[in-house]
Amino acid sequence: MNDRERMFRYPRRRFIRGLLRRMIKTVFTTIAEMNVVGVENVPSEEPLLVVANHFSFIDPVAMIHATPRPLEFLGGFHMPNAPSFVTWLPKVYGYYPVYRGTGSRGALKAAAAILKQGGLLGIFPEAGSWAQVLRPARPGTAYLAAQTGVRILPMGFDGLTEVFPALSKQRRAEVLLRIGKPFGPFAVEGRGRERRRQLDEIGNQIMSRIAELLPPERRGFFSDDPAIREAARGTEIYPWDAEMEG
C-alpha cells in the first residue's frame, strides 16, 4: 500500500458506519415503505462509481441503505438544501468534500485512491438537489469515470421527497430505490473543446442510465417526451455557478 492509499484507506470508520447503517435501516423502515430493487446488480468485488439522481437531501442516506458494500462519498462542502437537524450525519459518517468553483484536487486524489483499492464511491452527478426532475450532469462525474477507467453503477430514487410531507399527514410514503446494471468504462482523447465534448457525452450517458430507473414524469431533460423536457427548462441552471468555496 502506497502513501496515498494509506491516507485514503478503504474501507474506513467501520464501527461507526456499521452503527449508522443499522440506524438508517431502522429509521427508514419506520418512517417509509422502503423497497430496494436490483441489489443483485452490485458486483461483490469491483471498483465502481455509484451514481443517482439528486432530488432530496436524504438521497445520500438512501444510497447507503441501498448499497450492500462499504461506500465512500464525494459531496459538496456546503449543504444549502439540508436542514440543520441532519447536517451532523455526513460529518459523522465521513465524506470527501468538494469545494464548488475549484478543482477540488484533494477530493479527486481521494477518489482515485479509493477506486484503486477496489472501493465504491458515491457521487450525485447533478451536484445538488434544487429540483425534482433530472437535470444535466456537472462535468465532475464524467471526468472521474474517464480518469479512473472504472465502471458506473446507476441508481434511481423515487419517493424520497414525499417522506417528510407524508409524515406530517401521519402516513408513510412509498419509496422505490432501483439499482441498474453497471456500464462503461469510458475514456476520452484529445484536448480543449473536443475533450469537453466527450466528457459532456459521457455525462449524458450517465444521466440517461439513471433516467431509465425513474418514473417517466421525473426524467426531465432525459425524457423521450418533448413536453416533459420543456417543463424541465430552467432547472438546468446551476445555482452555485458564480460561487467559490474553500
Contacts in CASP RR format, 6 or more apart in sequence:
PFRMAT RR
TARGET T0000
AUTHOR 0000-0000-0000
METHOD contacts of the structure
MODEL  1
MNDRERMFRYPRRRFIRGLLRRMIKTVFTTIAEMNVVGVENVPSEEPLLV
VANHFSFIDPVAMIHATPRPLEFLGGFHMPNAPSFVTWLPKVYGYYPVYR
GTGSRGALKAAAAILKQGGLLGIFPEAGSWAQVLRPARPGTAYLAAQTGV
RILPMGFDGLTEVFPALSKQRRAEVLLRIGKPFGPFAVEGRGRERRRQLD
EIGNQIMSRIAELLPPERRGFFSDDPAIREAARGTEIYPWDAEMEG
4 109 0 8 1.000
4 112 0 8 1.000
4 113 0 8 1.000
5 113 0 8 1.000
5 116 0 8 1.000
5 117 0 8 1.000
7 113 0 8 1.000
8 96 0 8 1.000
8 109 0 8 1.000
8 110 0 8 1.000
8 113 0 8 1.000
8 114 0 8 1.000
9 117 0 8 1.000
10 70 0 8 1.000
10 72 0 8 1.000
10 113 0 8 1.000
10 114 0 8 1.000
10 117 0 8 1.000
10 118 0 8 1.000
10 119 0 8 1.000
11 17 0 8 1.000
11 70 0 8 1.000
11 72 0 8 1.000
11 119 0 8 1.000
12 72 0 8 1.000
13 93 0 8 1.000
13 94 0 8 1.000
14 70 0 8 1.000
16 92 0 8 1.000
16 93 0 8 1.000
17 70 0 8 1.000
17 93 0 8 1.000
20 64 0 8 1.000
20 89 0 8 1.000
20 92 0 8 1.000
20 93 0 8 1.000
21 64 0 8 1.000
21 65 0 8 1.000
24 61 0 8 1.000
24 64 0 8 1.000
24 65 0 8 1.000
25 65 0 8 1.000
28 34 0 8 1.000
28 61 0 8 1.000
28 62 0 8 1.000
28 65 0 8 1.000
28 175 0 8 1.000
31 163 0 8 1.000
31 167 0 8 1.000
31 172 0 8 1.000
32 163 0 8 1.000
32 166 0 8 1.000
32 172 0 8 1.000
32 173 0 8 1.000
32 174 0 8 1.000
32 175 0 8 1.000
33 172 0 8 1.000
33 173 0 8 1.000
33 174 0 8 1.000
33 175 0 8 1.000
34 65 0 8 1.000
34 175 0 8 1.000
34 177 0 8 1.000
35 174 0 8 1.000
35 175 0 8 1.000
35 176 0 8 1.000
35 177 0 8 1.000
36 65 0 8 1.000
36 66 0 8 1.000
36 177 0 8 1.000
36 179 0 8 1.000
37 176 0 8 1.000
37 177 0 8 1.000
37 178 0 8 1.000
37 179 0 8 1.000
38 178 0 8 1.000
38 179 0 8 1.000
38 180 0 8 1.000
39 66 0 8 1.000
39 68 0 8 1.000
39 179 0 8 1.000
41 153 0 8 1.000
41 179 0 8 1.000
41 180 0 8 1.000
41 181 0 8 1.000
41 182 0 8 1.000
42 48 0 8 1.000
42 67 0 8 1.000
42 68 0 8 1.000
42 69 0 8 1.000
42 153 0 8 1.000
42 179 0 8 1.000
43 182 0 8 1.000
44 69 0 8 1.000
45 118 0 8 1.000
46 118 0 8 1.000
46 150 0 8 1.000
46 151 0 8 1.000
46 182 0 8 1.000
47 114 0 8 1.000
47 115 0 8 1.000
47 116 0 8 1.000
47 117 0 8 1.000
47 118 0 8 1.000
47 119 0 8 1.000
47 120 0 8 1.000
47 121 0 8 1.000
47 148 0 8 1.000
47 150 0 8 1.000
48 115 0 8 1.000
48 119 0 8 1.000
48 120 0 8 1.000
48 121 0 8 1.000
48 150 0 8 1.000
48 151 0 8 1.000
48 152 0 8 1.000
48 153 0 8 1.000
48 182 0 8 1.000
49 115 0 8 1.000
49 121 0 8 1.000
49 122 0 8 1.000
49 123 0 8 1.000
49 141 0 8 1.000
49 144 0 8 1.000
49 145 0 8 1.000
49 148 0 8 1.000
49 150 0 8 1.000
49 151 0 8 1.000
49 152 0 8 1.000
49 153 0 8 1.000
50 63 0 8 1.000
50 67 0 8 1.000
50 71 0 8 1.000
50 120 0 8 1.000
50 121 0 8 1.000
50 122 0 8 1.000
50 123 0 8 1.000
50 152 0 8 1.000
50 153 0 8 1.000
50 155 0 8 1.000
51 122 0 8 1.000
51 123 0 8 1.000
51 124 0 8 1.000
51 125 0 8 1.000
51 141 0 8 1.000
51 152 0 8 1.000
51 153 0 8 1.000
51 154 0 8 1.000
51 155 0 8 1.000
51 206 0 8 1.000
51 210 0 8 1.000
52 59 0 8 1.000
52 62 0 8 1.000
52 63 0 8 1.000
52 124 0 8 1.000
52 154 0 8 1.000
52 155 0 8 1.000
52 156 0 8 1.000
52 157 0 8 1.000
52 210 0 8 1.000
53 59 0 8 1.000
53 124 0 8 1.000
53 126 0 8 1.000
53 134 0 8 1.000
53 155 0 8 1.000
53 156 0 8 1.000
53 157 0 8 1.000
53 210 0 8 1.000
53 214 0 8 1.000
53 218 0 8 1.000
54 124 0 8 1.000
54 125 0 8 1.000
54 126 0 8 1.000
54 127 0 8 1.000
54 128 0 8 1.000
54 129 0 8 1.000
55 129 0 8 1.000
55 131 0 8 1.000
55 132 0 8 1.000
55 133 0 8 1.000
55 157 0 8 1.000
55 160 0 8 1.000
55 161 0 8 1.000
55 218 0 8 1.000
56 62 0 8 1.000
56 129 0 8 1.000
56 157 0 8 1.000
56 160 0 8 1.000
56 161 0 8 1.000
56 163 0 8 1.000
57 79 0 8 1.000
57 81 0 8 1.000
57 82 0 8 1.000
57 83 0 8 1.000
57 86 0 8 1.000
57 129 0 8 1.000
58 86 0 8 1.000
58 160 0 8 1.000
58 163 0 8 1.000
59 124 0 8 1.000
59 129 0 8 1.000
59 157 0 8 1.000
59 160 0 8 1.000
60 73 0 8 1.000
60 90 0 8 1.000
60 95 0 8 1.000
60 124 0 8 1.000
61 89 0 8 1.000
62 157 0 8 1.000
62 160 0 8 1.000
62 175 0 8 1.000
62 177 0 8 1.000
63 71 0 8 1.000
63 122 0 8 1.000
63 155 0 8 1.000
63 157 0 8 1.000
64 71 0 8 1.000
64 93 0 8 1.000
65 177 0 8 1.000
66 155 0 8 1.000
66 177 0 8 1.000
66 179 0 8 1.000
67 120 0 8 1.000
69 119 0 8 1.000
69 120 0 8 1.000
70 119 0 8 1.000
70 120 0 8 1.000
71 120 0 8 1.000
71 121 0 8 1.000
71 122 0 8 1.000
72 95 0 8 1.000
72 96 0 8 1.000
72 110 0 8 1.000
72 114 0 8 1.000
72 119 0 8 1.000
72 120 0 8 1.000
72 121 0 8 1.000
72 122 0 8 1.000
73 90 0 8 1.000
73 93 0 8 1.000
73 94 0 8 1.000
73 95 0 8 1.000
73 96 0 8 1.000
73 121 0 8 1.000
73 122 0 8 1.000
73 123 0 8 1.000
74 95 0 8 1.000
74 96 0 8 1.000
74 97 0 8 1.000
74 98 0 8 1.000
74 107 0 8 1.000
74 110 0 8 1.000
74 111 0 8 1.000
74 121 0 8 1.000
74 122 0 8 1.000
74 123 0 8 1.000
75 90 0 8 1.000
75 95 0 8 1.000
75 96 0 8 1.000
75 97 0 8 1.000
75 98 0 8 1.000
75 107 0 8 1.000
75 123 0 8 1.000
75 124 0 8 1.000
76 97 0 8 1.000
76 98 0 8 1.000
76 99 0 8 1.000
76 100 0 8 1.000
76 127 0 8 1.000
76 245 0 8 1.000
77 97 0 8 1.000
77 98 0 8 1.000
77 99 0 8 1.000
77 100 0 8 1.000
77 245 0 8 1.000
77 246 0 8 1.000
78 100 0 8 1.000
78 245 0 8 1.000
79 87 0 8 1.000
79 90 0 8 1.000
80 239 0 8 1.000
81 128 0 8 1.000
81 129 0 8 1.000
81 130 0 8 1.000
96 106 0 8 1.000
96 107 0 8 1.000
96 110 0 8 1.000
96 111 0 8 1.000
97 104 0 8 1.000
97 107 0 8 1.000
98 104 0 8 1.000
98 107 0 8 1.000
98 127 0 8 1.000
99 107 0 8 1.000
99 244 0 8 1.000
99 245 0 8 1.000
99 246 0 8 1.000
100 127 0 8 1.000
100 240 0 8 1.000
100 243 0 8 1.000
100 244 0 8 1.000
100 245 0 8 1.000
101 240 0 8 1.000
101 243 0 8 1.000
101 244 0 8 1.000
101 245 0 8 1.000
102 244 0 8 1.000
102 245 0 8 1.000
102 246 0 8 1.000
108 144 0 8 1.000
108 147 0 8 1.000
111 121 0 8 1.000
111 144 0 8 1.000
111 148 0 8 1.000
112 147 0 8 1.000
112 148 0 8 1.000
114 121 0 8 1.000
115 121 0 8 1.000
115 148 0 8 1.000
115 150 0 8 1.000
116 148 0 8 1.000
120 153 0 8 1.000
121 144 0 8 1.000
123 140 0 8 1.000
123 141 0 8 1.000
123 144 0 8 1.000
125 137 0 8 1.000
125 138 0 8 1.000
125 140 0 8 1.000
125 141 0 8 1.000
125 142 0 8 1.000
125 203 0 8 1.000
125 206 0 8 1.000
125 207 0 8 1.000
125 210 0 8 1.000
126 134 0 8 1.000
126 135 0 8 1.000
126 136 0 8 1.000
126 137 0 8 1.000
126 138 0 8 1.000
127 138 0 8 1.000
127 140 0 8 1.000
127 238 0 8 1.000
130 235 0 8 1.000
130 239 0 8 1.000
131 232 0 8 1.000
131 235 0 8 1.000
132 161 0 8 1.000
132 218 0 8 1.000
133 217 0 8 1.000
133 218 0 8 1.000
133 219 0 8 1.000
133 220 0 8 1.000
133 221 0 8 1.000
133 228 0 8 1.000
133 231 0 8 1.000
133 232 0 8 1.000
133 235 0 8 1.000
134 207 0 8 1.000
134 210 0 8 1.000
134 211 0 8 1.000
134 214 0 8 1.000
134 218 0 8 1.000
134 219 0 8 1.000
134 220 0 8 1.000
134 221 0 8 1.000
134 222 0 8 1.000
134 223 0 8 1.000
134 232 0 8 1.000
135 207 0 8 1.000
135 220 0 8 1.000
135 221 0 8 1.000
135 232 0 8 1.000
135 235 0 8 1.000
135 236 0 8 1.000
136 203 0 8 1.000
136 204 0 8 1.000
136 207 0 8 1.000
136 221 0 8 1.000
136 236 0 8 1.000
137 203 0 8 1.000
137 204 0 8 1.000
137 206 0 8 1.000
137 207 0 8 1.000
138 238 0 8 1.000
139 196 0 8 1.000
139 199 0 8 1.000
139 200 0 8 1.000
139 203 0 8 1.000
141 203 0 8 1.000
141 206 0 8 1.000
142 186 0 8 1.000
142 199 0 8 1.000
142 200 0 8 1.000
142 202 0 8 1.000
142 203 0 8 1.000
142 206 0 8 1.000
143 199 0 8 1.000
145 152 0 8 1.000
145 184 0 8 1.000
145 185 0 8 1.000
145 186 0 8 1.000
145 202 0 8 1.000
145 206 0 8 1.000
146 186 0 8 1.000
146 187 0 8 1.000
146 188 0 8 1.000
146 198 0 8 1.000
146 199 0 8 1.000
146 202 0 8 1.000
149 185 0 8 1.000
149 186 0 8 1.000
149 187 0 8 1.000
150 185 0 8 1.000
151 182 0 8 1.000
151 183 0 8 1.000
151 184 0 8 1.000
151 185 0 8 1.000
152 182 0 8 1.000
152 183 0 8 1.000
152 184 0 8 1.000
152 186 0 8 1.000
152 206 0 8 1.000
152 209 0 8 1.000
153 179 0 8 1.000
153 180 0 8 1.000
153 182 0 8 1.000
154 179 0 8 1.000
154 180 0 8 1.000
154 183 0 8 1.000
154 206 0 8 1.000
154 209 0 8 1.000
154 210 0 8 1.000
154 212 0 8 1.000
154 213 0 8 1.000
155 177 0 8 1.000
155 178 0 8 1.000
155 179 0 8 1.000
155 180 0 8 1.000
155 210 0 8 1.000
155 213 0 8 1.000
156 177 0 8 1.000
156 178 0 8 1.000
156 179 0 8 1.000
156 210 0 8 1.000
156 213 0 8 1.000
156 214 0 8 1.000
157 175 0 8 1.000
157 176 0 8 1.000
157 177 0 8 1.000
157 178 0 8 1.000
158 175 0 8 1.000
158 176 0 8 1.000
158 178 0 8 1.000
158 214 0 8 1.000
158 215 0 8 1.000
158 218 0 8 1.000
159 173 0 8 1.000
159 174 0 8 1.000
159 175 0 8 1.000
159 176 0 8 1.000
160 173 0 8 1.000
160 175 0 8 1.000
162 173 0 8 1.000
162 174 0 8 1.000
162 175 0 8 1.000
163 173 0 8 1.000
163 175 0 8 1.000
165 173 0 8 1.000
166 172 0 8 1.000
166 173 0 8 1.000
167 173 0 8 1.000
178 213 0 8 1.000
178 214 0 8 1.000
179 213 0 8 1.000
180 209 0 8 1.000
180 212 0 8 1.000
180 213 0 8 1.000
183 205 0 8 1.000
183 209 0 8 1.000
186 202 0 8 1.000
186 205 0 8 1.000
188 195 0 8 1.000
188 198 0 8 1.000
188 199 0 8 1.000
188 202 0 8 1.000
189 195 0 8 1.000
189 198 0 8 1.000
190 198 0 8 1.000
204 222 0 8 1.000
207 221 0 8 1.000
207 222 0 8 1.000
208 222 0 8 1.000
210 222 0 8 1.000
211 219 0 8 1.000
211 220 0 8 1.000
211 222 0 8 1.000
211 223 0 8 1.000
216 223 0 8 1.000
216 225 0 8 1.000
216 228 0 8 1.000
217 228 0 8 1.000
219 225 0 8 1.000
219 228 0 8 1.000
220 228 0 8 1.000
220 229 0 8 1.000
220 231 0 8 1.000
220 232 0 8 1.000
220 235 0 8 1.000
221 229 0 8 1.000
221 232 0 8 1.000
221 235 0 8 1.000
221 236 0 8 1.000
223 229 0 8 1.000
223 232 0 8 1.000
END
